[in-house]
Amino acid sequence: MLKVKTPKNPRVKRALEKRAPKLVETGKKTLILQGTKTSNTLNDVLTELYLLKKGSAIRYTRKNENIRPFESGGETSLEFFSLKTDCSIFIYGSTSKKRPDNLVIGRTYDHHIYDLVEVGVENFKPLHSFIYDKKLAPRVGSKPFICFVGEGFESVEELKHLKEVLVDLLRGEVIENLNLAGLDHAYVCTAVSSNRVFFTHCALRLKKSGTIVPRMELVEVGPSMDFVVRRHRLPNESLRKEAMKTAKDQSKKKLGDMALPNKAKGVKRERREAKMKNDPTERASKKQKEESV
Amino acid sequence: MESQNQYEVDLGNLLAFNHSHHFPSLPSSREELVKECLEEGTKLVQAIADRLFNLPSTEDVDGPIVTLPPPTTKLPRSKHLPKPKPPTKWELFAKKKGIKKRKKDKVVWDEQTGTWKRRFGYDRVDDDRDVPIIEAKMTDEPGEDPFAKRQEEKKKRVAKQDKNRLQNLKQAAKVGALPSHVQLAATALPITGTQAAPKKFTKHELGDVAGIAATSTASGGKFDKKVPGEKAPKHQGKHRKFLPVVEGSGIGSREKEQTDKVLNKLFSKHSHEILNVEKAVTAYNVKREKKQRLKHNKNVEDKSLSTSNKLKPKKQLNKKSAKKGSSKKGKAK
C-alpha cells in the first residue's frame, strides 16, 4: 500500500522545492569538512576557504572517520552529507605522512561523486598576514574575477581538470545583471610548473584612466597558497555527457528578480489600477447579478 | 586588440585565461614569483574589464548595471534535468475527447444564503452545513436520512479522487517525475488471508517490554549488564509498607499508633462527630424534594393541565420541538 506524503506546512514545501532539480540551476553550495587528522595549516586553509565562500558554503568542524573519497566505499558518508546539506561541491581536508596537508576538491552529480582532484597545500599564507588598506577588503558574496595564467592549464591534463573544478568552486552564482560598482575581488591562479599551481586572492583597486574603462590594480589580500596536484579522477564519459545537459529553452521564471521601485507605497495602488484596467466588466457584472436576485 | 587574441575571456563567469604564458625560468624567490603572477593577473583582469565596461549599461542608484552574456565555459549540473510529468488519466481522456479547460470564477452566487461565496474551501457555496431542507423525491427510499446520504456521497467522491490521484502519482513516480514536495510512502505490506496486520510498537512500549524482561531474573535484573541506552526500570522498589509488629521506639511504635488511631475514632465518646451532620441533612433534603417532584409530574400528566410549577412548561416545550423534528424528517422522506 502506498500513501501520499505531502509537507504539512508551506515552509517545508518551499524548502523541498528549493532542493528539487531545476531547469536552470542557481549556484552550487560548498561543503567544507575534514578527516580525523588535520594540521594547523590545513585547519586555517579550510576556515579561510570557508570565509571566501561564505554565504554559499557549509563548514563541518567535527572529525569524520570514514571518508576516503578515492576509495570505493569511502564515499558513502560524503554522498550522504551532500544529500543532507544539498551541497554539490565538497572540500575535504586531511593530513597523513604520505600526503601531508591534503585537500580533496570534488563535485557531485545527483548526490553521487562526479569527479575528484587531490591537491597538497604548500606555502600557505593566511589572511591576517597580509597588510593592506581595509577599505579595499572584498565584500561577502560579490562576483569575483577569475584569472588563469600559464599554458599548463591547457597542456597538462591534471591542471586542466583542476582549472575546471576551481572555476566551478570560485565563480559563485551565475548572474545576468551585474553591478559594476560591486566588483571588488579577483582570484589569480598561475601554473608554476606541470603540477604546481600558485593560487592567490586579490582585491581590486579601480583607478581612473581617462576612458570609461578604469585601470585595474590588484592588491593581494590573501589567502595565498600553492596547490600541488596529487591524484585526480575524471568523471566517466557517460556521466559527463549526462551532467553537461542543459535546458534547451532557457525560459526561467523570474520572480522577485525585478528591482522594486523606491516608493513602496505606490505598488499596491498600481496593482489595483492594473487589475481594473484588465477586467473592468467582471466585477460589475457580478454586482448586477446580485441585484437581480 | 592584441590582448583579445592572446586571452580567452568568458564574460559570463568573469573568467580569463592566458594560455600562452609560461615561465622561461622559475623566479628565484617567492616575492618575485608573486609579483610576476600579480602582473599577469592584472593584465587578465584588465582584459575582462575592457570588455565588461564597454557593455551597454543602465544607471542605477547603486551604480551602473550591465547585462552579462551567458557563460561559455561548460560546467556540469549538480542535479539531473527535471523530467516532464506524464499526463494524468483525465488529461489523456480530455485530449482524446477534445475537452478544454475552462476558467471558472473563484466566487459563485449562493442561492441558499443570498451572498457571493467561494467555490471551494472554507465558507464555500453549497456547503453541507448550509442546507437546512432537502426536498423529497419520488425515488427516495423510505427510512433513509438524506443528510447522511449526502455526506456519504461526498465522502465517496473524495475517496475516489484520492485513489485517482494516487494512481497518477504512481505513474509519475515510475518515470521519476514526482513533484518535489510529494513522497509516496509505503504504509504496510498487503496482508492476505485472515492474518492481522502486525502491530507497530512505539518506542515507549518497546522500552516497557525491555524493562520487564530485564527485571525478570531472580535478582530483579540487578546484576545484569546494561545495554547502552537502556533506561532504569520505571517502578523500582517497594510499593506497600509493612510496619514492624514488634514493639519498640521510633518505627516500632508506628504500627501501634496507627491501630490506636482507628480504634479511638470508633470507640470515642464523641464518635457521632465523625458524621458530618450538615452534609447528611442536605443529602436527605435533596432526596425528599426529588421524590415530591416526581409525584407532582405524574399528577400533571394525568390531568394534562399547566399549573404554577415553573419547571414544567419548559419541559413540554422541549418535548414538542422533539416531536416537530421527527415529523419534519418524516416529511423529508
Boltz contact constraints between the chains, C-beta under 6 A:
constraints:
  - contact:
      token1: [A, 1]
      token2: [B, 187]
      max_distance: 6.0
  - contact:
      token1: [A, 1]
      token2: [B, 188]
      max_distance: 6.0
  - contact:
      token1: [A, 2]
      token2: [B, 184]
      max_distance: 6.0
  - contact:
      token1: [A, 3]
      token2: [B, 185]
      max_distance: 6.0
  - contact:
      token1: [A, 3]
      token2: [B, 187]
      max_distance: 6.0
  - contact:
      token1: [A, 4]
      token2: [B, 166]
      max_distance: 6.0
  - contact:
      token1: [A, 5]
      token2: [B, 183]
      max_distance: 6.0
  - contact:
      token1: [A, 5]
      token2: [B, 185]
      max_distance: 6.0
  - contact:
      token1: [A, 6]
      token2: [B, 181]
      max_distance: 6.0
  - contact:
      token1: [A, 6]
      token2: [B, 182]
      max_distance: 6.0
  - contact:
      token1: [A, 7]
      token2: [B, 181]
      max_distance: 6.0
  - contact:
      token1: [A, 13]
      token2: [B, 181]
      max_distance: 6.0
  - contact:
      token1: [A, 16]
      token2: [B, 180]
      max_distance: 6.0
  - contact:
      token1: [A, 16]
      token2: [B, 181]
      max_distance: 6.0
  - contact:
      token1: [A, 17]
      token2: [B, 180]
      max_distance: 6.0
  - contact:
      token1: [A, 20]
      token2: [B, 180]
      max_distance: 6.0
  - contact:
      token1: [A, 21]
      token2: [B, 79]
      max_distance: 6.0
  - contact:
      token1: [A, 21]
      token2: [B, 80]
      max_distance: 6.0
  - contact:
      token1: [A, 21]
      token2: [B, 82]
      max_distance: 6.0
  - contact:
      token1: [A, 25]
      token2: [B, 77]
      max_distance: 6.0
  - contact:
      token1: [A, 28]
      token2: [B, 78]
      max_distance: 6.0
  - contact:
      token1: [A, 88]
      token2: [B, 78]
      max_distance: 6.0
  - contact:
      token1: [A, 109]
      token2: [B, 76]
      max_distance: 6.0
  - contact:
      token1: [A, 110]
      token2: [B, 79]
      max_distance: 6.0
  - contact:
      token1: [A, 110]
      token2: [B, 80]
      max_distance: 6.0
  - contact:
      token1: [A, 145]
      token2: [B, 14]
      max_distance: 6.0
  - contact:
      token1: [A, 145]
      token2: [B, 45]
      max_distance: 6.0
  - contact:
      token1: [A, 145]
      token2: [B, 48]
      max_distance: 6.0
  - contact:
      token1: [A, 146]
      token2: [B, 15]
      max_distance: 6.0
  - contact:
      token1: [A, 147]
      token2: [B, 16]
      max_distance: 6.0
  - contact:
      token1: [A, 147]
      token2: [B, 41]
      max_distance: 6.0
  - contact:
      token1: [A, 147]
      token2: [B, 44]
      max_distance: 6.0
  - contact:
      token1: [A, 148]
      token2: [B, 17]
      max_distance: 6.0
  - contact:
      token1: [A, 149]
      token2: [B, 18]
      max_distance: 6.0
  - contact:
      token1: [A, 149]
      token2: [B, 21]
      max_distance: 6.0
  - contact:
      token1: [A, 149]
      token2: [B, 40]
      max_distance: 6.0
  - contact:
      token1: [A, 150]
      token2: [B, 21]
      max_distance: 6.0
  - contact:
      token1: [A, 151]
      token2: [B, 19]
      max_distance: 6.0
  - contact:
      token1: [A, 151]
      token2: [B, 22]
      max_distance: 6.0
  - contact:
      token1: [A, 154]
      token2: [B, 19]
      max_distance: 6.0
  - contact:
      token1: [A, 168]
      token2: [B, 75]
      max_distance: 6.0
  - contact:
      token1: [A, 171]
      token2: [B, 13]
      max_distance: 6.0
  - contact:
      token1: [A, 176]
      token2: [B, 67]
      max_distance: 6.0
  - contact:
      token1: [A, 176]
      token2: [B, 68]
      max_distance: 6.0
  - contact:
      token1: [A, 177]
      token2: [B, 65]
      max_distance: 6.0
  - contact:
      token1: [A, 177]
      token2: [B, 67]
      max_distance: 6.0
  - contact:
      token1: [A, 178]
      token2: [B, 66]
      max_distance: 6.0
  - contact:
      token1: [A, 178]
      token2: [B, 68]
      max_distance: 6.0
  - contact:
      token1: [A, 179]
      token2: [B, 62]
      max_distance: 6.0
  - contact:
      token1: [A, 179]
      token2: [B, 63]
      max_distance: 6.0
  - contact:
      token1: [A, 179]
      token2: [B, 65]
      max_distance: 6.0
  - contact:
      token1: [A, 180]
      token2: [B, 63]
      max_distance: 6.0
  - contact:
      token1: [A, 180]
      token2: [B, 64]
      max_distance: 6.0
  - contact:
      token1: [A, 181]
      token2: [B, 63]
      max_distance: 6.0
  - contact:
      token1: [A, 186]
      token2: [B, 45]
      max_distance: 6.0
  - contact:
      token1: [A, 188]
      token2: [B, 37]
      max_distance: 6.0
  - contact:
      token1: [A, 188]
      token2: [B, 41]
      max_distance: 6.0
  - contact:
      token1: [A, 190]
      token2: [B, 37]
      max_distance: 6.0
  - contact:
      token1: [A, 198]
      token2: [B, 37]
      max_distance: 6.0
  - contact:
      token1: [A, 212]
      token2: [B, 53]
      max_distance: 6.0
  - contact:
      token1: [A, 213]
      token2: [B, 49]
      max_distance: 6.0
  - contact:
      token1: [A, 213]
      token2: [B, 50]
      max_distance: 6.0
  - contact:
      token1: [A, 213]
      token2: [B, 53]
      max_distance: 6.0
  - contact:
      token1: [A, 216]
      token2: [B, 42]
      max_distance: 6.0
  - contact:
      token1: [A, 216]
      token2: [B, 45]
      max_distance: 6.0
  - contact:
      token1: [A, 216]
      token2: [B, 46]
      max_distance: 6.0
  - contact:
      token1: [A, 216]
      token2: [B, 49]
      max_distance: 6.0
  - contact:
      token1: [A, 218]
      token2: [B, 38]
      max_distance: 6.0
  - contact:
      token1: [A, 218]
      token2: [B, 41]
      max_distance: 6.0
  - contact:
      token1: [A, 218]
      token2: [B, 42]
      max_distance: 6.0
  - contact:
      token1: [A, 243]
      token2: [B, 76]
      max_distance: 6.0
  - contact:
      token1: [A, 243]
      token2: [B, 77]
      max_distance: 6.0
  - contact:
      token1: [A, 244]
      token2: [B, 74]
      max_distance: 6.0
  - contact:
      token1: [A, 244]
      token2: [B, 76]
      max_distance: 6.0
  - contact:
      token1: [A, 245]
      token2: [B, 81]
      max_distance: 6.0
